[in-house]
Amino acid sequence: MRWRRSYQQEQTSPAVVVSEVSEQKHKTDLESPAAWLNRVVARTWQTLVVHPWTLVLNSIMPAGSFIGEKATYIIFYPPFEGKSGLIIWTLRRTVVGLAFFIGAPWLIRWWGLRRYLQMFLFIAIKGFEFEFYDRALSAMKSPPVKGVIHCGASTAMDSDVYTNNGISRVLWIEALPALAAPLHKRCEALGPNHICASAAVSSTSGEVVEMSIVNNSISSSLLQLGHGHRTYLPFLSEVSKVKVTTVTLDDLMTRLSLNMQDFNVLYIDVQGSELLVLQGASNQVLGHIDYIYTEVSSEEHYINGVLLTEIDDFLCCRGFKLKEIALLPLGHGNALYTRFL
């Protein structure tokens, strides 16, 4: 009986418990003035500017999102990129600024106001470079570039970058079968040291997988489009699939009878499958590589796509260090790793 009375005295009244929980919840629900102001401004902007402007433009131009799509490509890949001079610099910033302004109704709807403003600050104001490969190559002096393994070649659109930097030995690798013929033709025009290979580079060899074909081709991948692409770039869509057979980079170099001593730069642009390429290169290729330039993502842009932290962990364990990174507020960008800092 003594124990029972003591236990009853120590019990807390249910009403007291509910009161304490309610008080804690009330404190948690209180919104800070800054958060309240941010919410009000965002809602006002959407109500008074974004939605009316979008409705008007869409009523005038049924294919209104076409403008947003074109604005996005100008923002990501501005004209006169890689060229210097005050006039060129001014023209590039002006064109990018106009793309942000004209595409605002769609870009804000796709990216959200905060990311839109961050992107405008990064790219239009600060001149942030999403692609810095040309500059990275020019800085690779010690040791110098011997040759490049370029995974994700498309039709060798970056050949001018190599020519401008005096790099004549490139292995171009492209997984999309439809691009094999134009890539081969381009490599023939570039010279005998430009070798092309139609191959789906991955972590294993001999596996038959389906490749997702996207309506702009450069976003086609062994993986399906994820949340990032579907949200920030909704004009992209999967139009078909094609079966391809995977091969590791180690096995591909052996099949082509190429000497790894002739290559020390690895370029990877394979739409979320970057870690698979690295895993298939760990036995032979990576031991000869001094520089790795790769696409990275801090959020999901392809389903089961690799994230920056995973690439960073993989490469750091193999003696590489992150030298430079250009990561957009949309959670996607490029990074340069090297054995030498």
HELIX and SHEET records of a PDB file:
HELIX    1   1 ARG A    2  GLU A   10  1                                   9    
HELIX    2   2 PRO A   14  ASP A   29  1                                  16    
HELIX    3   3 PRO A   33  TRP A   45  1                                  13    
HELIX    4   4 GLN A   46  VAL A   50  3                                   5    
HELIX    5   5 HIS A   51  ILE A   60  1                                  10    
HELIX    6   6 SER A   65  PHE A   76  1                                  12    
HELIX    7   7 LEU A   86  ILE A  102  1                                  17    
HELIX    8   8 ALA A  104  TRP A  111  1                                   8    
HELIX    9   9 LEU A  113  MET A  119  1                                   7    
HELIX   10  10 PHE A  120  ILE A  125  3                                   6    
HELIX   11  11 TYR A  133  SER A  138  1                                   6    
HELIX   12  12 SER A  159  ASN A  164  1                                   6    
HELIX   13  13 PRO A  177  LEU A  179  5                                   3    
HELIX   14  14 ALA A  180  LEU A  190  1                                  11    
HELIX   15  15 HIS A  227  TYR A  232  1                                   6    
HELIX   16  16 LEU A  249  ARG A  255  1                                   7    
HELIX   17  17 MET A  260  ASP A  262  5                                   3    
HELIX   18  18 GLU A  274  GLN A  279  1                                   6    
HELIX   19  19 LEU A  286  HIS A  288  5                                   3    
HELIX   20  20 LEU A  308  CYS A  316  1                                   9    
SHEET    1   A 7 HIS A 194  SER A 198  0                                        
SHEET    2   A 7 VAL A 170  GLU A 174  1                                        
SHEET    3   A 7 VAL A 148  CYS A 151  1                                        
SHEET    4   A 7 VAL A 265  ILE A 268  1                                        
SHEET    5   A 7 TYR A 291  SER A 297  1                                        
SHEET    6   A 7 HIS A 332  THR A 338 -1                                        
SHEET    7   A 7 LYS A 321  LEU A 327 -1                                        
SHEET    1   B 3 ALA A 200  VAL A 201  0                                        
SHEET    2   B 3 GLU A 238  VAL A 247  1                                        
SHEET    3   B 3 VAL A 208  VAL A 214 -1                                        
END                                                                             
